Amino acid sequence: MEKQLQKIDAVLYELIQKEIQRQQDTIDLIPSESLVSTALLEALGSPLTNKYSEGEVGKRYYPGNEYCDQIESLAKQRAKQAFGLGDDWEANVQALSGSPANLAVYFGLLQVGETMMGMALSSGGHLTHGHKVNASGKVFKSVQYEVGIDGKIDYEKVAELAREHKPKIIISGYTAYPLKIDFAKFGEIAKEVGAYHLADISHIAGLVSANCHPLPFPFADVVTMTTHKTLNGPRGAVILAKKELMDKINRAIFPGLQGGPHNHQTAAIAFTLGQVKTSAFLQTQKQIILNAKTLADSLIEKGFNLVAGGTENHLLLVDLRSKNISGMEAQNLLEKAGLIANRNTVPGDPSPFNPSGVRMGSPVMTFRGMKEGEAKMIGEWIDRVITQRENPEQIKLEVVDLCSRFKVPYV
Ligand SMILES: Cc1ncc(COP(=O)(O)O)c(C=O)c1O
């Protein structure tokens, strides 16, 4: 396939090669990214992309879906198996990504204008959790809760807000929160006010499936996740819902929000979910947590402040206010050193446009085979770039050297 591309469209081929080399020569600390296998790329790059399959398994609007039906059924069955779910839960694997998955849940379970409650973006929530620039915050009435100045969720405050606003859905699960989530507590709050509890485990799905993070079941009514973060799959999403809610959510996906599912993506999701109970996957998820903790400890040792005092999962938030550097400047300097991490707000930031922190995660380094020794080394490089203000171009030489011992699978 690659050879054909090179022959027919050399410009595009070259750009893809350059991106592969960039991935090889840098350390990806963005906690929402992945490093998929070449086996997965075979499924994702398969001729399944040719086929239209609007509708559900066995009830399609197009003929010729014998094998696409079997592939989608396999993905759904594996999604339930990955989280140990029985007959009282159902899966949908058609949402094209995490944002449409969340919107499908809202459109399925809420009427336009009803109230939803999620964590504010500035506290670590996702745009689709009710931010005003997102459809979720425009179409529904959105109430947003925040973390305290200590960076932690105050569950009592969440309960008070829920009692005051009586939302119809309460969302737990975040894009930048370094601690474990008490799903049982969210379930209790939702039950008390008569709301559905949606756990969006996009970031932690791999950790949850490996029992490295408490499960949201049975405390949630619906669980959404992207498949391209700690699960290390293709871009896509899985929705798991209590059986009695699934019809409404299915209809919100199709015909509500989307046309045909992306069958090649479904196949790659089936592949991903088929891996999660292997010992290699379970070991990797444990190592993700160990690597994040090691990186956090190494930074704390060097005098960095971490939001919430450290990490219990795959990511950490570095508060740079004591280092006299903005999140943006730190992001740019780190990138010059080959360390790819994104700027992020920290609790108490006056403006989300000039965040004072950087978010870092351990999934991709772990998928490359890096362990505690390498995580510690990365902590030292971060200190040399940000605190010692050493020349990042010099550090990049060391980074590239380390990377050459942990090859991405495409070079
Ligand atoms: C918690 C959470 N939910 C939903 C999404 C949306 O996923 P996507 O970018 O695939 O639309 C993200 C993406 O980062 C996320 O972190």
Ligand as a Chemical Component Dictionary entry (heavy atoms), coordinates in Angstrom:
data_LIG
# 
_chem_comp.id                   LIG 
_chem_comp.type                 NON-POLYMER 
_chem_comp.pdbx_formal_charge   0 
_chem_comp.three_letter_code    LIG 
# 
loop_
_chem_comp_atom.comp_id 
_chem_comp_atom.atom_id 
_chem_comp_atom.alt_atom_id 
_chem_comp_atom.type_symbol 
_chem_comp_atom.charge 
_chem_comp_atom.model_Cartn_x 
_chem_comp_atom.model_Cartn_y 
_chem_comp_atom.model_Cartn_z 
_chem_comp_atom.pdbx_ordinal 
LIG C1 C1 C 0 -12.920 13.075 28.440 1  
LIG C2 C2 C 0 -13.047 13.241 26.957 2  
LIG N1 N1 N 0 -14.238 13.095 26.377 3  
LIG C3 C3 C 0 -14.430 13.249 25.045 4  
LIG C4 C4 C 0 -13.365 13.568 24.222 5  
LIG C5 C5 C 0 -13.642 13.807 22.758 6  
LIG O1 O1 O 0 -13.043 12.948 21.927 7  
LIG P1 P1 P 0 -12.799 13.301 20.362 8  
LIG O2 O2 O 0 -11.637 14.218 20.311 9  
LIG O3 O3 O 0 -12.548 11.939 19.800 10 
LIG O4 O4 O 0 -14.059 13.912 19.844 11 
LIG C6 C6 C 0 -12.095 13.717 24.782 12 
LIG C7 C7 C 0 -10.950 14.051 23.913 13 
LIG O5 O5 O 0 -9.915  14.434 24.309 14 
LIG C8 C8 C 0 -11.938 13.557 26.181 15 
LIG O6 O6 O 0 -10.745 13.733 26.767 16 
# 
loop_
_chem_comp_bond.comp_id 
_chem_comp_bond.atom_id_1 
_chem_comp_bond.atom_id_2 
_chem_comp_bond.value_order 
_chem_comp_bond.pdbx_ordinal 
LIG C1 C2 SING 1  
LIG C2 N1 SING 2  
LIG C2 C8 DOUB 3  
LIG N1 C3 DOUB 4  
LIG C3 C4 SING 5  
LIG C4 C5 SING 6  
LIG C4 C6 DOUB 7  
LIG C5 O1 SING 8  
LIG O1 P1 SING 9  
LIG P1 O2 DOUB 10 
LIG P1 O3 SING 11 
LIG P1 O4 SING 12 
LIG C6 C7 SING 13 
LIG C6 C8 SING 14 
LIG C7 O5 DOUB 15 
LIG C8 O6 SING 16 
# 
